[in-house]
């Protein structure tokens, strides 16, 4: 991120306190926010800190993080029903099934609950042009196509603009994965044939063991043919970082997210960089928006609205400053909800 943009974001965040909006501070004491990913995954852990930060800053009645869905939509629905029975009345959800989650959202809305789709929007539609097809109140998620395009452009530059590129990613049926594959293909197409997509490996983000085996097999079979690797899922990013370091092959890598191993590899020069997402901001901003909706203090101007929670290229040059950039972006995004995307009393 350019210094001028960082300065602008920081100025916005510092000039206007995030808890301020047109009519003053609303009462969120009766709102209990449940943050519910599809199952256990390292990506979602910052939701916990983001939710707690929102509770402390905005005096929300409470928050809980529940990852017991086990990547099964029926089990996730059961977990949500249990949370509702316990008094939670606002839900930020990463749906297991992109095609079925809308029915879960609609059911919760029918019961009077505020609902946000966090980290992923329902699949099968244009998330920007067709917000009405999202049955949740809003979707706050990475623009995964944009993030993957940024990552692919970065690794292609490190490759000298030519050679063989491998894409490692997640669940092939996930709408996020489809957008990521499209983003990588777009960056490759812009090279005019100078870069070839050697292979795309999907469905290897279940756990680190699965990702490590897939990357090890790839390196054994084609390692000497690979000039660059772009990873757009968490576990494959860690696996690729470890495998390239062990192989000592001159493969350029742009990873995703900010696992400690990835950051250490950037610092040592083993990999070129990573594109970080903003799960903390999803938990923080999402909790405020859910509380504002649940308390009836605000309504969405565009029901089902999609907003990009942000993605940021991290290299050795900005290792020490990227998190401040991300936090400032989250504060500015919250201000946009308070003053632009919602109507507040």
VEXDREN-2710 file (C-alpha; in Angstrom, 1 decimal):
% VEXDREN-2710
k/r/px/py/pz
1/UNK/0.0/0.0/0.0
2/UNK/1.4/3.4/-0.9
3/UNK/2.4/5.7/1.9
4/UNK/-0.1/8.4/0.7
5/UNK/-3.0/6.0/0.9
6/UNK/-1.9/4.7/4.4
7/UNK/-1.7/8.3/5.6
8/UNK/-5.2/9.0/4.3
9/UNK/-6.7/6.0/6.0
10/UNK/-4.9/6.8/9.3
11/UNK/-6.1/10.4/9.0
12/UNK/-9.7/9.3/8.6
13/UNK/-9.5/6.8/11.5
14/UNK/-7.9/9.3/13.8
15/UNK/-10.0/12.3/12.9
16/UNK/-13.4/10.6/13.5
17/UNK/-13.7/8.2/16.5
18/UNK/-15.2/4.9/15.2
19/UNK/-17.9/4.9/17.9
20/UNK/-19.3/8.2/16.7
21/UNK/-22.1/8.7/14.2
22/UNK/-24.8/11.2/13.5
23/UNK/-27.1/10.7/16.4
24/UNK/-24.5/9.8/19.1
25/UNK/-23.9/6.5/20.8
26/UNK/-26.7/3.8/20.6
27/UNK/-27.6/1.4/23.3
28/UNK/-26.4/-2.1/22.4
29/UNK/-26.7/-3.6/25.9
30/UNK/-29.5/-6.0/24.9
31/UNK/-27.6/-7.4/21.8
32/UNK/-25.6/-10.6/22.1
33/UNK/-23.6/-11.3/19.0
34/UNK/-22.7/-14.8/17.9
35/UNK/-19.8/-15.2/15.4
36/UNK/-20.2/-18.6/13.7
37/UNK/-17.7/-19.9/11.1
38/UNK/-18.4/-23.1/9.2
39/UNK/-16.0/-25.0/11.4
40/UNK/-12.5/-24.9/12.9
41/UNK/-9.9/-23.0/10.8
42/UNK/-7.0/-20.7/11.7
43/UNK/-8.4/-17.9/9.5
44/UNK/-11.4/-17.3/11.8
45/UNK/-9.5/-16.9/15.1
46/UNK/-9.1/-13.1/14.8
47/UNK/-12.9/-12.9/14.8
48/UNK/-12.7/-13.5/18.5
49/UNK/-10.5/-10.5/19.2
50/UNK/-12.4/-8.3/16.8
51/UNK/-15.7/-9.2/18.5
52/UNK/-14.3/-8.6/21.9
53/UNK/-12.9/-5.2/20.8
54/UNK/-16.3/-4.2/19.6
55/UNK/-18.0/-5.4/22.8
56/UNK/-15.6/-3.3/24.9
57/UNK/-15.7/-0.2/22.7
58/UNK/-19.4/-0.1/21.9
59/UNK/-20.8/-1.6/25.1
60/UNK/-22.5/-4.5/23.3
61/UNK/-24.3/-7.0/25.6
62/UNK/-21.9/-9.9/24.8
63/UNK/-20.3/-12.0/22.1
64/UNK/-19.5/-15.7/21.5
65/UNK/-17.4/-17.5/19.0
66/UNK/-18.7/-21.0/17.9
67/UNK/-16.8/-23.2/15.5
68/UNK/-18.7/-26.4/16.2
69/UNK/-20.3/-26.7/12.7
70/UNK/-17.7/-29.2/11.6
71/UNK/-18.1/-28.0/8.0
72/UNK/-21.5/-29.5/7.8
73/UNK/-24.4/-27.2/7.1
74/UNK/-26.9/-29.3/9.1
75/UNK/-24.5/-29.2/12.1
76/UNK/-23.9/-25.5/11.7
77/UNK/-27.6/-24.8/11.6
78/UNK/-28.0/-26.9/14.8
79/UNK/-25.2/-24.8/16.5
80/UNK/-27.0/-21.6/15.4
81/UNK/-30.3/-22.8/16.8
82/UNK/-28.7/-23.6/20.1
83/UNK/-27.1/-20.2/20.3
84/UNK/-30.5/-18.6/19.6
85/UNK/-32.0/-20.6/22.4
86/UNK/-29.3/-19.3/24.7
87/UNK/-30.3/-15.7/24.0
88/UNK/-28.0/-14.7/21.2
89/UNK/-29.9/-12.4/18.9
90/UNK/-27.5/-11.2/16.2
91/UNK/-25.5/-13.6/14.0
92/UNK/-22.3/-13.2/11.9
93/UNK/-22.0/-16.4/9.9
94/UNK/-19.6/-18.0/7.4
95/UNK/-22.0/-20.4/5.8
96/UNK/-20.8/-24.0/5.1
97/UNK/-22.8/-24.3/1.9
98/UNK/-22.7/-21.3/-0.4
99/UNK/-25.9/-22.6/-2.2
100/UNK/-27.9/-23.4/0.9
101/UNK/-26.9/-20.8/3.5
102/UNK/-29.5/-18.2/2.2
103/UNK/-32.2/-20.4/3.6
104/UNK/-30.5/-20.3/7.0
105/UNK/-30.2/-16.5/6.8
106/UNK/-33.9/-16.2/5.8
107/UNK/-35.0/-18.4/8.7
108/UNK/-33.0/-16.2/11.2
109/UNK/-34.4/-13.0/9.7
110/UNK/-37.9/-14.3/9.9
111/UNK/-37.4/-14.8/13.7
112/UNK/-36.3/-11.1/14.0
113/UNK/-32.6/-11.6/14.3
114/UNK/-29.9/-9.4/12.7
115/UNK/-27.8/-11.5/10.3
116/UNK/-24.5/-10.8/8.5
117/UNK/-22.7/-13.0/6.1
118/UNK/-19.0/-12.7/7.1
119/UNK/-15.9/-13.8/5.2
120/UNK/-18.0/-15.3/2.4
121/UNK/-21.2/-14.3/0.5
122/UNK/-23.8/-16.7/-0.7
123/UNK/-22.8/-18.2/-4.1
124/UNK/-24.3/-18.1/-7.5
125/UNK/-24.7/-14.4/-8.1
126/UNK/-22.8/-11.2/-8.7
127/UNK/-22.2/-10.0/-5.1
128/UNK/-21.9/-6.4/-6.1
129/UNK/-24.7/-6.0/-8.7
130/UNK/-27.3/-8.3/-7.0
131/UNK/-27.3/-7.6/-3.3
132/UNK/-31.0/-8.6/-3.1
133/UNK/-30.0/-12.2/-3.6
134/UNK/-28.2/-12.2/-0.3
135/UNK/-30.8/-13.1/2.4
136/UNK/-28.6/-11.8/5.2
137/UNK/-28.7/-8.1/6.0
138/UNK/-25.2/-7.5/4.6
139/UNK/-22.1/-9.3/3.5
140/UNK/-18.7/-8.3/4.7
141/UNK/-16.0/-10.3/3.0
142/UNK/-12.7/-10.1/1.2
143/UNK/-13.0/-9.3/-2.5
144/UNK/-11.4/-12.7/-3.1
145/UNK/-11.0/-12.1/-6.9
146/UNK/-9.3/-8.8/-6.3
147/UNK/-7.0/-10.3/-3.6
148/UNK/-6.0/-13.2/-5.8
149/UNK/-5.4/-10.9/-8.8
150/UNK/-3.1/-8.8/-6.5
151/UNK/-1.2/-11.8/-5.3
152/UNK/-0.8/-13.3/-8.9
153/UNK/0.3/-9.9/-10.3
154/UNK/2.9/-9.7/-7.5
155/UNK/4.3/-13.1/-8.0
156/UNK/4.4/-12.7/-11.8
157/UNK/6.5/-9.5/-11.3
158/UNK/8.9/-11.5/-9.0
159/UNK/9.1/-14.2/-11.8
160/UNK/10.3/-11.5/-14.2
161/UNK/7.0/-11.6/-16.1
162/UNK/7.4/-15.1/-17.5
163/UNK/7.5/-18.8/-16.7
164/UNK/5.3/-21.4/-15.1
165/UNK/2.9/-20.5/-12.3
166/UNK/1.1/-22.9/-9.9
167/UNK/-2.1/-21.9/-8.0
168/UNK/-2.8/-23.6/-4.7
169/UNK/-6.3/-22.9/-3.2
170/UNK/-9.3/-24.2/-1.3
171/UNK/-12.7/-25.8/-1.7
172/UNK/-13.5/-26.0/-5.4
173/UNK/-17.3/-25.4/-4.9
174/UNK/-16.8/-22.4/-2.6
175/UNK/-17.8/-19.1/-4.3
176/UNK/-14.6/-17.5/-2.8
177/UNK/-12.4/-20.1/-4.5
178/UNK/-14.1/-19.7/-7.9
179/UNK/-13.5/-15.9/-7.7
180/UNK/-9.9/-16.5/-6.7
181/UNK/-9.3/-18.8/-9.6
182/UNK/-10.8/-16.2/-11.9
183/UNK/-8.5/-13.5/-10.4
184/UNK/-5.4/-15.6/-11.0
185/UNK/-6.4/-16.4/-14.5
186/UNK/-7.0/-12.7/-15.2
187/UNK/-3.4/-11.8/-14.1
188/UNK/-2.0/-14.6/-16.2
189/UNK/-4.0/-13.5/-19.3
190/UNK/-2.5/-10.0/-19.0
191/UNK/1.0/-11.4/-19.7
192/UNK/0.0/-12.3/-23.3
193/UNK/1.1/-15.9/-23.0
194/UNK/4.4/-15.2/-21.2
195/UNK/3.1/-16.9/-18.1
196/UNK/1.6/-20.4/-18.2
197/UNK/-0.7/-21.8/-15.5
198/UNK/1.0/-25.1/-14.9
199/UNK/-1.7/-26.4/-12.6
200/UNK/-4.4/-25.3/-10.1
201/UNK/-4.7/-27.6/-7.1
202/UNK/-8.0/-27.2/-5.1
203/UNK/-9.5/-28.8/-2.0
204/UNK/-6.3/-28.8/0.0
205/UNK/-7.3/-26.3/2.7
206/UNK/-8.9/-28.8/5.1
207/UNK/-5.9/-29.0/7.3
208/UNK/-2.1/-28.5/7.2
209/UNK/-1.5/-32.2/6.8
210/UNK/-3.6/-32.4/3.6
211/UNK/-2.0/-29.3/2.2
212/UNK/1.5/-30.5/3.0
213/UNK/1.0/-33.8/1.3
214/UNK/-0.4/-32.1/-1.8
215/UNK/2.5/-29.6/-2.0
216/UNK/5.1/-32.3/-1.4
217/UNK/3.7/-34.4/-4.2
218/UNK/3.6/-31.4/-6.5
219/UNK/7.3/-30.5/-5.7
220/UNK/8.4/-34.1/-6.3
221/UNK/6.6/-34.3/-9.6
222/UNK/7.2/-30.8/-11.1
223/UNK/9.3/-28.8/-8.7
224/UNK/12.0/-28.0/-11.3
225/UNK/9.4/-26.8/-13.8
226/UNK/7.9/-24.3/-11.4
227/UNK/8.9/-20.6/-11.4
228/UNK/6.2/-19.2/-9.1
229/UNK/3.5/-20.3/-6.7
230/UNK/0.5/-18.2/-5.7
231/UNK/-1.5/-19.5/-2.8
232/UNK/-5.0/-18.3/-2.0
233/UNK/-5.9/-20.4/0.9
234/UNK/-4.4/-20.5/4.4
235/UNK/-3.0/-24.1/4.9
236/UNK/-1.6/-24.4/1.3
237/UNK/0.2/-21.1/1.9
238/UNK/2.0/-22.5/5.0
239/UNK/2.7/-25.8/3.3
240/UNK/4.2/-24.0/0.2
241/UNK/6.3/-21.8/2.4
242/UNK/7.8/-24.7/4.2
243/UNK/8.2/-26.9/1.1
244/UNK/10.0/-24.2/-1.0
245/UNK/12.3/-23.4/1.9
246/UNK/13.2/-27.1/2.2
247/UNK/13.7/-27.6/-1.6
248/UNK/16.0/-24.6/-2.0
249/UNK/14.6/-24.2/-5.5
250/UNK/14.4/-20.6/-6.9
251/UNK/10.6/-20.6/-6.8
252/UNK/8.9/-17.2/-6.1
253/UNK/6.0/-17.4/-3.7
254/UNK/3.2/-15.0/-2.8
255/UNK/1.2/-16.5/0.1
256/UNK/-2.0/-15.5/1.8
257/UNK/-2.7/-14.4/5.3
258/UNK/-0.2/-13.8/8.1
259/UNK/0.6/-17.1/9.8
260/UNK/3.8/-16.7/11.9
261/UNK/5.7/-19.1/9.6
262/UNK/4.7/-17.0/6.6
263/UNK/5.8/-13.7/8.2
264/UNK/9.1/-15.3/9.3
265/UNK/9.7/-16.5/5.8
266/UNK/9.1/-13.0/4.3
267/UNK/11.5/-11.6/6.9
268/UNK/14.2/-14.1/6.0
269/UNK/13.7/-13.7/2.2
270/UNK/12.5/-17.3/1.7
271/UNK/9.2/-16.0/0.1
272/UNK/8.5/-12.7/-1.5
273/UNK/5.3/-11.7/0.3
274/UNK/1.8/-12.5/1.3
275/UNK/-1.7/-10.9/0.8
276/UNK/-3.3/-10.6/4.1
277/UNK/-7.1/-10.4/4.6
278/UNK/-8.9/-8.8/7.5
279/UNK/-10.7/-11.3/9.7
280/UNK/-10.2/-9.0/12.8
281/UNK/-12.1/-6.2/10.9
282/UNK/-14.8/-8.6/10.0
283/UNK/-15.4/-9.5/13.6
284/UNK/-15.0/-5.8/14.8
285/UNK/-17.1/-4.0/12.1
286/UNK/-19.5/-6.9/11.7
287/UNK/-20.3/-6.9/15.4
288/UNK/-21.1/-3.2/15.4
289/UNK/-23.3/-3.4/12.3
290/UNK/-25.2/-6.4/13.7
291/UNK/-25.7/-4.6/17.0
292/UNK/-26.9/-1.5/15.2
293/UNK/-29.4/-3.6/13.2
294/UNK/-30.5/-5.7/16.2
295/UNK/-31.1/-2.7/18.4
296/UNK/-33.0/-1.0/15.6
297/UNK/-30.7/2.0/15.9
298/UNK/-29.9/1.7/12.1
299/UNK/-31.2/0.0/9.0
300/UNK/-29.3/-0.9/5.8
301/UNK/-29.9/1.4/2.9
302/UNK/-29.3/-1.5/0.6
303/UNK/-30.4/-4.8/2.1
304/UNK/-27.9/-7.5/1.4
305/UNK/-25.1/-5.0/0.6
306/UNK/-21.6/-6.3/-0.1
307/UNK/-18.6/-4.5/1.2
308/UNK/-14.9/-5.5/0.8
309/UNK/-13.3/-6.1/4.2
310/UNK/-9.9/-5.4/2.6
311/UNK/-6.7/-7.2/1.4
312/UNK/-3.2/-5.9/1.7
313/UNK/0.1/-6.9/0.1
314/UNK/2.8/-7.5/2.7
315/UNK/6.5/-7.6/1.8
316/UNK/9.7/-7.2/3.8
317/UNK/9.3/-3.4/3.4
318/UNK/6.0/-3.1/5.3
319/UNK/6.2/-6.1/7.7
320/UNK/6.2/-3.8/10.8
321/UNK/3.4/-1.5/9.6
322/UNK/0.8/-3.6/7.7
323/UNK/-1.3/-4.4/10.8
324/UNK/-1.7/-0.7/11.6
325/UNK/-2.8/-0.2/8.0
326/UNK/-5.4/-2.9/8.4
327/UNK/-6.7/-1.6/11.7
328/UNK/-7.1/1.9/10.3
329/UNK/-8.9/0.5/7.2
330/UNK/-11.3/-1.3/9.5
331/UNK/-12.0/1.9/11.4
332/UNK/-12.6/3.8/8.2
333/UNK/-14.9/1.0/6.9
334/UNK/-17.0/1.2/10.1
335/UNK/-17.4/4.9/9.6
336/UNK/-18.6/4.2/6.1
337/UNK/-21.3/1.9/7.5
338/UNK/-22.3/4.5/10.1
339/UNK/-22.6/7.4/7.6
340/UNK/-22.9/6.0/4.1
341/UNK/-24.3/2.4/4.1
342/UNK/-26.9/2.7/6.9
343/UNK/-29.6/5.0/8.0
344/UNK/-29.3/5.7/11.8
345/UNK/-31.7/7.4/14.1
END
